[in-house]
């Protein structure tokens, strides 16, 4: 199955081929912590999976930038 980038992700990273690596995840009880799955890439499926696990935001690395992404905004909710 091909990874899908949401329209927000395409605007944020400038490419439909962007596959930023998730470095850290955020939830309101424990704050920022390392990604539960090293090497996980941000796409629609992984964003939904993390949201179901209670995370609200991620820090991703794409090229030479680190960016914070709110999962609800990324998914267009």
DSSP file (Angstrom, degrees, kcal/mol; ACC not computed):
  #  RESIDUE AA STRUCTURE BP1 BP2  ACC     N-H-->O    O-->H-N    N-H-->O    O-->H-N    TCO  KAPPA ALPHA  PHI   PSI    X-CA   Y-CA   Z-CA
    1    1 A X              0   0    0      0, 0.0     2,-0.2     0, 0.0     0, 0.0   0.000 360.0 360.0 360.0 132.8    0.0    0.0    0.0
    2    2 A X        -     0   0    0      1,-0.1     2,-0.3     0, 0.0     0, 0.0  -0.479 360.0-113.9 -75.6 142.9    1.4    3.4   -1.0
    3    3 A X        -     0   0    0     -2,-0.2     2,-0.5    41,-0.1    -1,-0.1  -0.570  31.3-146.2 -74.5 138.3    1.9    6.0    1.8
    4    4 A X        -     0   0    0     -2,-0.3    40,-2.6    13,-0.0     2,-0.5  -0.919   4.7-152.0-114.3 134.2   -0.4    9.0    1.4
    5    5 A X        -     0   0    0     -2,-0.5    38,-0.1    11,-0.2    14,-0.0  -0.855  22.2-126.9 -99.2 133.3    0.5   12.5    2.3
    6    6 A X     >  -     0   0    0     -2,-0.5     4,-2.3     1,-0.1     5,-0.2  -0.316  26.5-105.8 -73.8 162.4   -2.4   14.8    3.3
    7    7 A X  H  > S+     0   0    0      1,-0.2     4,-2.3     2,-0.2     5,-0.2   0.873 123.4  53.3 -56.2 -37.4   -3.0   18.1    1.6
    8    8 A X  H  > S+     0   0    0     66,-0.4     4,-2.7     1,-0.2    -1,-0.2   0.926 108.7  49.2 -63.2 -43.6   -1.7   19.9    4.7
    9    9 A X  H  > S+     0   0    0     65,-0.4     4,-2.3     1,-0.2     6,-0.4   0.885 109.4  52.1 -62.5 -38.9    1.4   17.8    4.6
   10   10 A X  H  X S+     0   0    0     -4,-2.3     4,-1.9     2,-0.2     5,-0.4   0.917 113.1  44.2 -63.9 -43.3    1.9   18.6    0.9
   11   11 A X  H  < S+     0   0    0     -4,-2.3    -2,-0.2     2,-0.2    -1,-0.2   0.910 114.8  49.5 -66.1 -41.6    1.6   22.3    1.6
   12   12 A X  H  < S+     0   0    0     -4,-2.7    -2,-0.2     1,-0.2    -1,-0.2   0.881 124.8  26.7 -66.8 -39.9    3.9   22.1    4.7
   13   13 A X  H  < S-     0   0    0     -4,-2.3    -1,-0.2    -5,-0.2    -2,-0.2   0.530 100.2-125.7-106.2  -8.4    6.7   20.2    3.1
   14   14 A X  S  < S+     0   0    0     -4,-1.9     2,-0.3    -5,-0.3    -3,-0.2   0.649  77.4  74.8  79.0  15.0    6.2   21.3   -0.6
   15   15 A X    >   -     0   0    0     -5,-0.4     3,-0.9    -6,-0.4    -2,-0.2  -0.980  67.8-141.3-159.6 143.6    6.0   17.8   -2.1
   16   16 A X  T 3  S+     0   0    0     -2,-0.3   -11,-0.2     1,-0.2    -1,-0.1   0.631 108.2  59.3 -75.9 -12.9    3.6   14.9   -2.4
   17   17 A X  T 3  S+     0   0    0     -7,-0.1    -1,-0.2   -13,-0.1     2,-0.2   0.397  74.9 128.2 -93.8   1.9    6.7   12.7   -2.0
   18   18 A X    <   +     0   0    0     -3,-0.9     2,-0.1     1,-0.1    -5,-0.1  -0.399  28.9 174.7 -64.2 128.3    7.6   14.1    1.5
   19   19 A X        -     0   0    0     -2,-0.2    24,-0.1   -14,-0.0    -1,-0.1  -0.573  13.4-168.7-131.7  68.9    8.1   11.3    4.0
   20   20 A X        -     0   0    0     22,-0.3    22,-3.0    -2,-0.1     2,-0.4  -0.286  22.0-120.4 -64.3 144.1    9.3   13.1    7.2
   21   21 A X  E     -AB  41  61A   0     40,-2.2    40,-2.5    20,-0.2     2,-0.6  -0.701  21.3-125.0 -86.3 131.2   10.6   11.0   10.0
   22   22 A X  E     + B   0  60A   0     18,-3.0    17,-0.4    -2,-0.4    18,-0.3  -0.666  34.0 170.7 -78.5 119.7    8.8   11.2   13.3
   23   23 A X  E     +     0   0A   0     36,-3.0    12,-1.8    -2,-0.6     2,-0.3   0.837  62.6   8.8 -96.5 -43.1   11.3   12.1   16.0
   24   24 A X  E     -CB  34  59A   0     35,-1.5    35,-2.5    10,-0.3    -1,-0.3  -0.959  60.1-150.8-140.7 155.7    9.1   12.9   19.0
   25   25 A X  E     -CB  33  58A   0      8,-2.7     8,-2.2    -2,-0.3     2,-0.4  -0.895  12.4-146.2-124.9 157.0    5.5   12.6   20.0
   26   26 A X  E     +CB  32  57A   0     31,-2.3    30,-2.8    -2,-0.3    31,-1.1  -0.975  18.8 168.1-128.6 136.0    3.4   14.7   22.4
   27   27 A X  E  >  -C   31   0A   0      4,-1.1     4,-2.3    -2,-0.4     3,-0.2  -0.974  41.8-116.9-138.0 157.2    0.6   14.0   24.7
   28   28 A X  T  4 S+     0   0    0     26,-0.3     4,-0.1    -2,-0.3    27,-0.1   0.718 108.3  51.3 -68.8 -22.1   -0.8   16.3   27.4
   29   29 A X  T  4 S+     0   0    0      2,-0.1    -1,-0.2     1,-0.1    -3,-0.0   0.871 126.6  16.9 -84.4 -36.7    0.0   14.0   30.4
   30   30 A X  T  4 S-     0   0    0      1,-0.3    -2,-0.2    -3,-0.2    -1,-0.1   0.479  92.5-146.5-116.6  -3.5    3.7   13.3   29.7
   31   31 A X  E  <  -C   27   0A   0     -4,-2.3    -4,-1.1     2,-0.0    -1,-0.3  -0.388  57.6  -1.8  74.4-151.0    4.7   16.0   27.2
   32   32 A X  E    S+C   26   0A   0     -6,-0.2     2,-0.3    -2,-0.1    -6,-0.2  -0.553  71.1 158.1 -79.4 137.3    7.3   15.4   24.5
   33   33 A X  E     -C   25   0A   0     -8,-2.2    -8,-2.7    -2,-0.3     3,-0.1  -0.965  45.8 -72.9-150.1 166.4    9.0   12.0   24.3
   34   34 A X  E     -C   24   0A   0     -2,-0.3   -10,-0.3   -10,-0.2   -11,-0.1  -0.177  63.5 -85.4 -60.4 153.0   10.8    9.9   21.8
   35   35 A X        -     0   0    0    -12,-1.8     3,-0.2     1,-0.1    -1,-0.1  -0.322  30.7-134.3 -58.5 136.9    8.8    8.3   19.0
   36   36 A X  S    S+     0   0    0      1,-0.2     2,-0.5    -3,-0.1    -1,-0.1   0.737  99.0  41.5 -67.6 -20.6    7.4    4.9   20.1
   37   37 A X  S >  S-     0   0    0    -15,-0.1     3,-1.9     3,-0.0    -1,-0.2  -0.891  89.2-136.6-128.6 100.8    8.5    3.4   16.8
   38   38 A X  T 3  S+     0   0    0     -2,-0.5   -15,-0.1     1,-0.3    -2,-0.0  -0.280  89.7  20.8 -56.8 136.6   12.0    4.5   15.7
   39   39 A X  T 3  S+     0   0    0    -17,-0.4    -1,-0.3     1,-0.3     2,-0.1   0.445  84.0 154.0  86.2  -0.3   12.1    5.3   11.9
   40   40 A X    <   -     0   0    0     -3,-1.9   -18,-3.0   -18,-0.3     2,-0.3  -0.409  33.7-143.8 -64.9 134.5    8.3    5.8   11.7
   41   41 A X  B     -A   21   0A   0    -20,-0.2     2,-0.6    -2,-0.1   -20,-0.2  -0.766  16.3-113.1-101.1 146.1    7.4    8.1    8.8
   42   42 A X        +     0   0    0    -22,-3.0   -22,-0.3    -2,-0.3     2,-0.3  -0.688  57.0 131.9 -82.3 118.5    4.6   10.6    8.9
   43   43 A X  S  > S-     0   0    0     -2,-0.6     4,-2.4   -24,-0.1     5,-0.2  -0.867  71.9 -83.2-147.7-178.6    1.7    9.8    6.5
   44   44 A X  H  > S+     0   0    0    -40,-2.6     4,-2.1    -2,-0.3     5,-0.2   0.906 125.9  48.6 -60.2 -42.9   -2.0    9.6    6.9
   45   45 A X  H  > S+     0   0    0    -41,-0.2     4,-2.2     1,-0.2    -1,-0.2   0.928 113.4  44.8 -65.3 -47.0   -2.0    6.1    8.3
   46   46 A X  H  > S+     0   0    0      1,-0.2     4,-2.5     2,-0.2    -1,-0.2   0.869 111.6  54.3 -67.8 -34.7    0.7    6.7   10.9
   47   47 A X  H  X S+     0   0    0     -4,-2.4     4,-2.3     2,-0.2    -1,-0.2   0.923 110.5  45.8 -63.8 -43.8   -0.9   10.0   12.0
   48   48 A X  H  X S+     0   0    0     -4,-2.1     4,-2.3    -5,-0.2    -2,-0.2   0.901 112.1  52.0 -65.1 -40.2   -4.3    8.2   12.6
   49   49 A X  H  X S+     0   0    0     -4,-2.2     4,-1.2     2,-0.2    -2,-0.2   0.927 112.0  45.2 -61.7 -46.1   -2.5    5.4   14.5
   50   50 A X  H  <>S+     0   0    0     -4,-2.5     5,-2.1     1,-0.2    -1,-0.2   0.887 111.1  53.5 -66.1 -38.6   -0.7    7.9   16.7
   51   51 A X  H ><5S+     0   0    0     -4,-2.3     3,-1.6     1,-0.2    -1,-0.2   0.902 106.2  52.7 -63.1 -41.1   -3.9    9.9   17.3
   52   52 A X  H 3<5S+     0   0    0     -4,-2.3    -1,-0.2     1,-0.3    -2,-0.2   0.813 104.5  57.2 -62.8 -29.9   -5.7    6.7   18.4
   53   53 A X  T 3<5S-     0   0    0     -4,-1.2    -1,-0.3    -5,-0.2    -2,-0.2   0.444 127.1 -99.8 -82.5   0.0   -2.9    6.1   20.9
   54   54 A X  T < 5S+     0   0    0     -3,-1.6   -26,-0.3     1,-0.3     2,-0.2   0.487  76.4 137.5  99.7   4.3   -3.6    9.5   22.5
   55   55 A X      < -     0   0    0     -5,-2.1    -1,-0.3     1,-0.1   -28,-0.2  -0.606  30.0-173.4 -84.1 145.9   -0.9   11.6   20.9
   56   56 A X        +     0   0    0    -30,-2.8    15,-2.0     1,-0.3    16,-0.5   0.632  63.7  16.3-112.6 -19.8   -1.8   15.1   19.8
   57   57 A X  E     -BD  26  70A   0    -31,-1.1   -31,-2.3    13,-0.3     2,-0.3  -0.971  57.9-155.5-150.5 162.0    1.3   16.4   18.0
   58   58 A X  E     -BD  25  69A   0     11,-2.5    11,-3.1    -2,-0.3     2,-0.5  -0.970  14.9-137.8-137.0 153.5    4.6   15.2   16.5
   59   59 A X  E     -BD  24  68A   0    -35,-2.5   -36,-3.0    -2,-0.3   -35,-1.5  -0.973  32.6-173.2-107.4 124.6    8.0   16.7   15.8
   60   60 A X  E     -BD  22  67A   0      7,-3.0     7,-2.5    -2,-0.5     2,-0.5  -0.840  19.6-140.9-120.3 156.1    9.2   15.5   12.4
   61   61 A X  E     +BD  21  66A   0    -40,-2.5   -40,-2.2    -2,-0.3     2,-0.4  -0.972  23.0 170.1-117.3 125.4   12.5   15.9   10.5
   62   62 A X  E >   - D   0  65A   0      3,-2.3     3,-2.0    -2,-0.5     2,-0.3  -0.973  65.2 -41.5-138.1 121.3   12.4   16.5    6.8
   63   63 A X  T 3  S-     0   0    0     -2,-0.4     0, 0.0     1,-0.3     0, 0.0  -0.469 125.5 -23.7  57.2-119.1   15.6   17.4    5.0
   64   64 A X  T 3  S+     0   0    0     -2,-0.3     2,-0.4    -3,-0.1    -1,-0.3   0.165 120.2  90.1-108.2  19.6   17.4   19.9    7.3
   65   65 A X  E <   -D   62   0A   0     -3,-2.0    -3,-2.3     2,-0.0     2,-0.5  -0.892  56.5-154.6-119.1 145.6   14.3   21.1    9.2
   66   66 A X  E     -D   61   0A   0     -2,-0.4     2,-0.4    -5,-0.2    -5,-0.2  -0.984  24.9-178.3-112.9 128.4   12.5   20.0   12.3
   67   67 A X  E     -D   60   0A   0     -7,-2.5    -7,-3.0    -2,-0.5     2,-0.5  -0.961  25.1-133.0-131.3 141.6    8.9   20.9   12.4
   68   68 A X  E     -D   59   0A   0     -2,-0.4     2,-0.4    -9,-0.2    -9,-0.2  -0.830  25.6-169.4 -93.1 132.4    6.0   20.5   14.9
   69   69 A X  E     -D   58   0A   0    -11,-3.1   -11,-2.5    -2,-0.5     2,-0.5  -0.986  19.0-140.3-125.9 126.7    2.8   19.2   13.4
   70   70 A X  E  >  -D   57   0A   0     -2,-0.4     4,-2.4   -13,-0.2   -13,-0.3  -0.765  17.8-141.7 -82.0 125.4   -0.6   19.0   15.2
   71   71 A X  H  > S+     0   0    0    -15,-2.0     4,-2.4    -2,-0.5     6,-0.2   0.863  97.7  55.1 -61.9 -38.4   -2.1   15.7   14.2
   72   72 A X  H  >>S+     0   0    0    -16,-0.5     5,-2.7     1,-0.2     4,-0.6   0.915 111.4  45.0 -60.8 -41.7   -5.7   17.1   13.9
   73   73 A X  H >45S+     0   0    0     -3,-0.2     3,-0.9     3,-0.2    -2,-0.2   0.920 111.4  52.6 -67.6 -42.9   -4.5   19.8   11.5
   74   74 A X  H 3<5S+     0   0    0     -4,-2.4   -66,-0.4     1,-0.3   -65,-0.4   0.885 113.1  44.6 -59.2 -39.3   -2.4   17.3    9.5
   75   75 A X  H 3<5S-     0   0    0     -4,-2.4    -1,-0.3    -5,-0.2    -2,-0.2   0.513 113.7-118.3 -85.5  -4.8   -5.5   15.1    9.1
   76   76 A X  T <<5       0   0    0     -3,-0.9    -3,-0.2    -4,-0.6    -2,-0.1   0.801 360.0 360.0  76.5  29.0   -7.8   18.0    8.2
   77   77 A X      <       0   0    0     -5,-2.7    -4,-0.2    -6,-0.2    -5,-0.1   0.435 360.0 360.0 -94.3 360.0  -10.1   17.5   11.2
